[in-house]
Amino acid sequence: MERKIVSAKIDVVFKELFIRDRSLLKHFISDVLDIPFENILDITLTNPEMPSDYSDGKLVRLDLSVKLRKHDGAETLINVELQVNRQSYFKKRTLFYWSKLYTSELHSGESYSNLKRTICINILDFNITDKQDYHTEIIVADKETGEQFTDLMSIHFFELRKVKSVLDVKDRKTMWMQLIRADTEEELNMIKNTNIPVMEQAVQVIFDMSADTALRERARLREKALHDEISAMEGAREEGREEGIVIGEAKGINSIVEKMRKSGMTEEQINAILHQ
């Protein structure tokens, strides 16, 4: 019988994966950003804290804040966020979080030369672009020539619904996305059976988390809160549509009544027609 696993698509599980095994984080960042593993001197998770209670249903932002340092001493600030609920304003949101991270370590009186390269990685369980490829990188470039203006800004979108199902052992970036998207033990075992050490390691951590009763409950409450958010948004939209229909009907009737009056009809005649 196939065991029930916790999915890394739930942000609390995704973050816990890298808290439980910090060595996975370096591999993940290296693979998804195409940074040679040997070029990374060290990598630090700067927000390892996890909320202890999800029972109130509040949706706190569960992201990964990472500081990467290369052998040449250059530092990069990285934010990783996993989002399963579609948000019409998500592009503006990621720009906002990028800007906050970009300026977060520049203190009053310091030179702008101290600003560090800043990267946002957004892993989405909905489509945000019209292209077929699941990976999009946004940079700052000259509109006419396409020449990159600066490498200090980079925003990545990984659209999970566009990720192919076929495993390719040479494509570790896609394999990470397949791991995150996996909902079943069978899918995880397929990744584990590629015999790639870091992927075997990541799958085993998910299996261990799936056997953790407390973690499973936290994941359940988090998933419930995410579903409740969707339901609340859909309910608000439906109420807005219904209210719009009522208002529209009222405006339409008012317009008709005004035309009746201009044609010379009396109030008595108008009321008789409206109440037929």
ZAKOLSE-608430 format. One record per residue: x, y, z of N, C-alpha, C in turn. Coordinates in steps of 0.02 Angstrom, whole numbers, padded with zeros to 5 digits, always signed. Atoms other than C-alpha are relative to their C-alpha. Layout:
BEGIN
XYZXYZXYZ ...
***
This chain:
BEGIN
+00042-00060+00000+00000+00000+00000+00044+00063+00000 -00040-00060+00006+00068+00169-00052-00013+00046+00060 +00008-00044-00058+00100+00284+00096-00017+00071-00022 +00018-00070+00014+00032+00460+00104+00060+00044+00015 -00059-00043-00010+00168+00589+00082-00022+00073+00005 +00012-00072-00002+00176+00774+00122+00032+00030-00062 -00025-00028+00063+00198+00877-00035+00040+00063+00013 -00041-00059-00005+00337+01005-00051-00031+00060-00034 +00037-00057+00028+00211+01112-00145-00030+00042+00056 +00024-00038-00058+00149+01163+00028+00061+00036+00029 -00059-00039-00018+00266+01303+00080+00031-00020+00066 -00028+00020-00064+00285+01242+00259+00044-00062-00008 -00040+00060+00014+00350+01075+00192+00062+00018-00039 -00056-00023+00041+00460+01160+00063+00055+00031+00043 -00050-00033-00042+00545+01268+00193+00031-00049+00050 -00025+00049-00048+00560+01126+00319+00052-00047-00032 -00047+00043+00037+00651+01023+00185+00071+00026+00007 -00067-00030-00001+00797+01145+00187+00022+00017+00071 -00018-00009-00070+00790+01175+00375+00028-00065+00029 -00022+00066-00026+00807+00989+00411+00066-00022-00029 -00064+00020+00031+00950+00966+00289+00027+00060-00038 -00026-00062+00029+01045+01128+00257+00045-00013-00060 -00044+00014+00056+01164+01041+00136-00038-00001-00066 +00040+00001+00061+01020+01026+00012-00007+00070-00031 +00012-00068+00023+01003+01215+00001+00052+00022-00051 -00054-00020+00045+01172+01240-00082-00009-00033-00069 +00012+00035+00063+01131+01108-00214-00059+00031-00036 +00061-00029+00030+00958+01182-00244+00016+00066-00034 -00016-00066+00028+01022+01360-00270+00047-00007-00059 -00047+00012+00055+01166+01298-00378-00036-00024-00063 +00034+00030+00058+01051+01196-00490-00051+00047-00032 +00054-00040+00031+00905+01317-00513+00026+00066-00029 -00028-00062+00026+01016+01470-00542+00060-00011-00046 -00056+00017+00044+01148+01379-00645+00066+00031+00023 -00064-00023-00029+01288+01431-00527+00042-00063+00013 -00041+00059-00013+01430+01304-00529+00009-00012+00075 +00000+00017-00071+01427+01214-00362+00066+00020+00033 -00066-00014-00029+01614+01237-00336+00013+00075+00007 -00009-00073-00005+01597+01427-00357-00032+00029+00064 +00034-00023-00060+01490+01439-00200+00042-00018+00061 -00041+00012-00059+01599+01461-00046-00044-00021+00059 +00047+00019-00052+01455+01458+00078-00068+00032-00013 +00068-00024+00009+01269+01485+00086-00036-00004+00067 +00030-00005-00066+01167+01538+00237-00075+00013-00006 +00072-00013-00006+00981+01526+00274-00008+00050+00056 +00002-00054-00049+00951+01691+00363-00067+00005+00037 +00065+00000-00037+00769+01657+00416-00024-00071+00012 +00019+00070-00011+00762+01478+00481-00060-00010+00045 +00056+00005-00047+00617+01518+00598-00062-00026-00037 +00063+00026+00025+00452+01426+00572-00055+00015+00050 +00057-00010-00046+00282+01475+00645-00017-00066+00033 +00014+00062-00037+00235+01349+00779-00073-00020-00002 +00072+00014-00004+00046+01362+00759-00035+00028-00062 +00039-00021+00058-00068+01369+00606-00075-00004+00013 +00070+00012-00016-00231+01339+00697-00045+00060-00010 +00041-00060+00009-00288+01520+00679-00013+00015-00073 +00014-00007+00071-00285+01503+00490+00034+00060-00033 -00033-00059+00029-00177+01659+00465+00054-00022-00048 -00048+00018+00051-00070+01654+00309+00061+00045+00004 -00063-00036-00003+00103+01715+00356+00040-00020-00062 -00042+00013+00058+00232+01724+00217+00057-00046+00020 -00052+00049-00016+00343+01569+00223+00049-00004-00057 -00050-00001+00053+00492+01609+00113+00068-00021+00027 -00069+00013-00019+00677+01568+00114+00042+00062-00016 -00047-00055+00011+00799+01712+00136+00070-00028+00005 -00064+00034+00005+00972+01660+00083+00055+00051-00017 -00058-00040+00018+01143+01742+00078+00054-00047-00027 -00050+00042+00034+01268+01667-00044+00065+00038-00007 -00065-00031+00008+01453+01703-00045+00045-00043-00045 -00044+00035+00046+01571+01657-00186+00072+00005+00023 -00070+00001-00021+01757+01624-00174+00034+00068-00010 -00029-00066+00011+01794+01799-00240-00024+00051+00052 +00025-00043-00053+01703+01870-00088-00066+00034-00016 +00063-00033+00020+01551+01933-00187-00059-00035+00034 +00059+00027-00034+01387+01912-00093-00063+00013-00042 +00065-00005+00035+01214+01884-00167-00055-00013+00050 +00059+00010-00042+01048+01903-00077-00054-00035-00042 +00048+00040+00037+00917+01775-00129-00062-00011+00042 +00063+00016-00033+00734+01757-00085-00036-00053-00041 +00036+00054+00033+00639+01597-00126-00070-00003+00029 +00069+00004-00023+00450+01595-00118-00038-00050-00041 +00043+00047+00034+00328+01457-00160-00072+00023+00009 +00068-00026-00002+00152+01513-00204-00047-00045-00040 +00046+00045+00034+00007+01398-00245-00065+00035-00022 +00062-00035+00016-00136+01523-00251+00013+00057-00050 -00009-00053+00051-00153+01633-00405-00016+00068+00030 +00011-00068-00023-00137+01818-00367+00010+00047-00060 -00003-00044+00059-00175+01948-00501+00056+00052+00007 -00050-00052-00012-00050+02067-00421+00070-00030+00014 -00061+00033-00022+00092+01941-00403+00063+00033-00030 -00059-00032+00030+00210+02030-00525+00020+00062+00040 -00014-00059-00041+00195+02190-00424+00027-00021+00068 -00021+00025-00066+00215+02091-00264+00073-00021+00000 -00070+00024+00001+00379+02010-00317+00048+00058-00010 -00042-00060+00007+00448+02180-00371+00008+00034+00068 -00002-00031-00066+00404+02247-00199+00048-00037+00046 -00045+00039-00044+00492+02105-00108+00072+00002-00024 -00069-00007+00026+00642+02117-00224+00030+00066+00024 -00026-00066-00019+00660+02303-00186+00016+00002+00075 -00013+00001-00073+00647+02273+00002+00064-00038+00015 -00060+00040-00012+00780+02138-00004+00062+00036-00025 -00057-00035+00030+00893+02243-00117+00027+00054+00046 -00021-00055-00043+00897+02387+00007+00008-00020+00073 +00003+00021-00070+00889+02283+00166+00066+00005+00037 -00065-00001-00035+01076+02283+00202+00038+00064-00011 -00033-00065+00009+01115+02462+00152-00022+00045+00057 +00016-00040-00059+01124+02562+00312+00011+00075-00013 -00004-00073+00007+01109+02750+00333+00073+00023-00003 -00067-00027+00006+01265+02840+00274+00047-00043-00042 -00043+00044+00039+01334+02692+00175-00004+00016-00075 -00004-00013+00072+01386+02702-00007-00045-00049-00039 +00040+00044+00043+01273+02634-00145+00041-00057-00028 -00043+00053+00026+01423+02532-00198-00005-00064+00042 +00008+00058-00044+01382+02417-00051-00062-00042-00017 +00059+00038+00020+01219+02361-00133+00021-00066-00033 -00019+00067+00024+01225+02176-00172-00048-00025-00055 +00043+00033+00050+01159+02072-00316-00057-00034+00037 +00060+00025-00035+00981+02023-00270-00043-00040-00049 +00038+00046+00043+00882+01877-00341-00062-00024+00036 +00062+00030-00026+00701+01826-00314-00017-00061-00042 +00021+00063+00032+00650+01647-00354-00072-00013+00020 +00071+00012-00012+00462+01622-00370-00020-00067-00031 +00023+00065+00023+00399+01443-00382-00076+00000+00006 +00072-00012+00002+00217+01450-00436-00039-00061-00023 +00044+00054+00022+00079+01321-00448-00057+00028-00041 +00046-00029+00049-00009+01430-00577+00043+00033-00053 -00037-00030+00055+00040+01507-00742-00002+00076+00003 -00004-00073-00003+00099+01686-00746+00024+00029-00067 -00021-00022+00066+00168+01693-00925-00037-00041-00053 +00032+00035+00055+00102+01639-01096+00048-00047-00036 -00050+00042+00034+00263+01551-01148-00007-00073+00022 +00005+00071-00015+00278+01361-01151+00051-00023+00051 -00052+00019-00047+00441+01349-01054-00020+00018+00071 +00021-00012-00069+00416+01335-00866+00044+00051+00036 -00046-00045-00035+00564+01449-00823+00006+00066-00037 -00008-00068+00027+00570+01637-00850+00046+00039+00046 -00042-00045-00039+00707+01755-00793-00010+00071-00024 +00009-00071+00015+00673+01942-00785+00062+00038+00021 -00059-00041-00015+00821+02060-00795-00014+00072-00021 +00005-00069+00023+00849+02246-00824+00045+00008-00061 -00038-00005+00062+00902+02278-01003-00023+00059-00043 +00016-00053+00048+00906+02411-01139-00055-00025-00047 +00058+00021+00039+00739+02404-01231+00017-00010-00074 -00016+00004+00071+00817+02431-01403+00053-00053-00016 -00056+00045+00016+00980+02333-01396-00003-00067+00036 +00001+00061-00040+00937+02202-01265+00060-00007+00046 -00059+00004-00043+01101+02240-01177-00019+00007+00074 +00016+00000-00071+01092+02203-00991+00027+00064+00032 -00019-00063-00033+01095+02363-00889+00042-00013+00062 -00037+00019-00060+01154+02280-00728-00019-00072+00018 +00015+00068-00023+01166+02106-00654-00024-00001+00072 +00021-00004-00070+01109+02169-00483-00072-00023+00010 +00070+00019-00005+00928+02126-00521-00015-00062-00042 +00021+00060+00037+00859+01956-00569-00061-00029+00037 +00061+00029-00027+00683+01886-00543-00018-00062-00042 +00014+00063+00035+00645+01705-00586-00071-00024+00016 +00064+00033-00009+00476+01622-00612+00006-00072-00023 +00003+00071+00017+00460+01432-00610-00073-00022+00005 +00071+00017+00003+00285+01378-00665-00008-00076+00001 +00001+00072-00010+00257+01203-00596-00046-00037-00049 +00048+00034+00044+00108+01164-00709+00027-00011-00070 -00030+00009+00066+00220+01177-00862+00059-00049+00001 -00057+00045-00007+00353+01058-00795-00018-00068-00029 +00013+00065+00032+00365+00898-00898+00006-00056+00052 +00001+00056-00046+00339+00729-00816+00060-00047-00010 -00056+00046+00016+00483+00637-00902+00063+00023+00037 -00061-00016-00037+00640+00629-00794+00061+00001-00046 -00063-00005+00037+00807+00683-00867+00055+00010+00051 -00052-00002-00052+00956+00645-00755+00050+00057-00012 -00047-00054+00015+01055+00782-00843-00030+00069+00015 +00035-00064-00011+00926+00916-00802-00022+00004+00073 +00014-00002-00072+00937+00943-00614-00050+00055+00017 +00047-00055-00014+00841+01108-00621-00072-00026-00005 +00068+00027+00009+00687+01020-00690-00015-00053+00052 +00011+00052-00049+00711+00875-00570-00020+00029+00068 +00020-00033-00063+00699+00994-00421-00073+00020-00004 +00070-00020+00008+00535+01061-00491-00046-00061+00003 +00039+00062-00003+00472+00882-00514-00005-00025+00072 +00001+00019-00071+00518+00846-00333-00050+00042+00038 +00045-00045-00035+00423+00999-00272-00073-00015-00020 +00067+00011+00024+00272+00956-00379-00028-00069+00019 +00021+00069-00013+00266+00772-00327-00052-00004+00055 +00054+00010-00048+00107+00719-00237-00004-00071+00026 +00006+00071-00018+00134+00531-00224+00068-00031+00014 -00061+00038-00014+00260+00406-00160+00031-00026-00064 -00026+00026+00064+00274+00335-00336+00042+00052-00037 -00037-00054+00033+00329+00503-00407+00068+00011+00034 -00062-00010-00037+00459+00524-00270+00049-00058-00010 -00043+00058+00011+00525+00347-00293+00032+00002-00069 -00029-00007+00067+00550+00381-00478+00060+00047+00001 -00056-00047-00007+00660+00529-00432+00057-00032+00039 -00050+00033-00041+00750+00428-00299+00039-00053-00040 -00031+00054+00040+00785+00288-00424+00046+00025-00055 -00049-00027+00047+00887+00405-00534+00071-00009+00027 -00064+00012-00033+01026+00369-00408+00046+00062+00000 -00038-00062-00009+01078+00552-00403+00001+00014+00075 -00004-00004-00073+01141+00569-00223-00041+00056+00032 +00036-00055-00032+01069+00741-00185-00075-00007-00007 +00072+00010+00009+00899+00695-00257-00025-00057+00045 +00016+00055-00047+00898+00531-00158-00007+00028+00070 -00002-00031-00066+00940+00634-00005-00063+00042+00012 +00060-00043-00006+00798+00759-00037-00063-00041+00007 +00059+00043-00004+00670+00621-00066-00005-00032+00069 +00000+00031-00065+00722+00536+00096-00023+00048+00055 +00023-00050-00048+00696+00697+00193-00076+00008-00003 +00073-00005+00007+00519+00710+00122-00034-00062+00029 +00028+00061-00030+00486+00529+00171+00002+00004+00077 -00006-00008-00073+00549+00567+00347-00052+00050+00026 +00050-00050-00021+00437+00720+00358-00070-00030-00003 +00066+00031+00008+00290+00615+00297-00016-00046+00058 +00009+00045-00058+00318+00499+00446-00005+00039+00065 +00002-00043-00060+00320+00647+00567-00071+00024+00011 +00071-00016-00012+00145+00662+00642-00010+00075+00010 +00007-00071-00014+00172+00840+00703+00007+00041-00064 -00011-00036+00062+00238+00898+00535-00059-00010-00048 +00057+00013+00042+00095+00814+00443-00060+00044+00020 +00055-00041-00024-00030+00908+00552+00011+00073-00018 -00015-00069+00020+00058+01074+00521-00012+00010-00074 +00011-00004+00072+00054+01038+00334-00074+00000-00016 +00073+00003+00011-00132+00994+00344-00032+00067+00015 +00029-00064-00019-00174+01156+00434+00020+00055-00049 -00024-00049+00049-00069+01256+00312-00039-00007-00065 +00036+00012+00062-00153+01175+00162-00073+00023+00008 +00069-00023-00013-00324+01208+00241-00005+00076-00004 +00000-00073+00001-00280+01391+00265+00006+00026-00071 -00007-00020+00070-00227+01403+00083-00065-00010-00038 +00064+00012+00032-00390+01324+00025-00053+00050+00024 +00048-00048-00027-00489+01439+00140+00011+00069-00032 -00015-00063+00033-00400+01588+00061-00031+00002-00070 +00029+00004+00067-00453+01530-00113-00076+00008+00004 +00072-00003-00007-00633+01505-00054-00023+00071+00017 +00018-00069-00019-00637+01678+00026+00005+00047-00059 -00009-00043+00058-00571+01760-00132-00055-00012-00052 +00053+00016+00048-00695+01668-00243-00067+00026+00025 +00062-00026-00029-00837+01714-00123-00006+00075-00009 +00000-00073+00007-00787+01897-00128-00013+00020-00072 +00011-00015+00070-00781+01895-00318-00073-00011-00020 +00069+00015+00016-00953+01814-00328-00047+00054+00028 +00040-00053-00030-01026+01942-00208+00006+00064-00041 -00012-00060+00040-00948+02079-00313-00039-00003-00066 +00037+00008+00063-01025+02008-00472-00076+00010+00012 +00072-00007-00015-01198+01994-00391-00019+00072+00015 +00014-00070-00016-01187+02170-00323+00002+00042-00063 -00005-00037+00063-01133+02232-00494-00062-00010-00043 +00061+00013+00039-01283+02148-00575-00058+00041+00027 +00054-00038-00031-01403+02228-00450+00006+00075-00017 -00012-00071+00014-01324+02399-00474-00013+00014-00074 +00010-00008+00072-01325+02375-00662-00073+00001-00019 +00072+00002+00014-01509+02328-00664-00033+00066+00022 +00030-00062-00026-01552+02480-00557+00016+00058-00046 -00019-00055+00045-01455+02596-00673-00039-00005-00065 +00037+00010+00063-01540+02518-00823-00072+00023+00006 +00070-00020-00012-01714+02544-00750-00005+00076+00004 +00001-00073-00007-01673+02723-00703+00006+00035-00068 -00010-00029+00066-01615+02757-00881-00065-00005-00041 +00063+00010+00037-01777+02685-00954-00054+00048+00025 +00050-00046-00030-01885+02786-00833+00012+00071-00025 -00016-00068+00022-01794+02946-00882-00022+00011-00073 +00020-00006+00070-01827+02911-01066-00076+00004-00006 +00074-00002-00001-02013+02880-01028-00024+00070+00017 +00020-00067-00021-02025+03047-00941+00012+00050-00057 -00015-00047+00054-01941+03137-01086-00048-00008-00058 +00048+00012+00055-02066+03057-01206-00069+00027+00017 +00062-00031-00019-02206+03140-01107-00046-00045+00041 +00042+00045-00040-02271+02991-01007-00006+00026+00071 +00012-00022-00069-02348+03029-00838+00029-00051+00049 -00026+00045-00051-02284+02953-00674-00047-00060+00009 +00048+00053-00007-02445+02854-00664+00008-00053-00055 -00010+00046+00057-02416+02778-00837+00065-00040+00010 -00065+00034-00010-02234+02738-00795-00005-00054+00053 +00008+00048-00054-02279+02653-00631-00042-00060-00021 +00043+00056+00024-02413+02549-00718+00040-00048-00042 -00043+00043+00042-02284+02485-00843+00051-00039+00042 -00052+00031-00041-02150+02449-00712-00028-00055+00044 +00028+00048-00047-02269+02349-00602-00046-00050-00035 +00039+00051+00035-02347+02242-00737+00022-00070+00019 
***
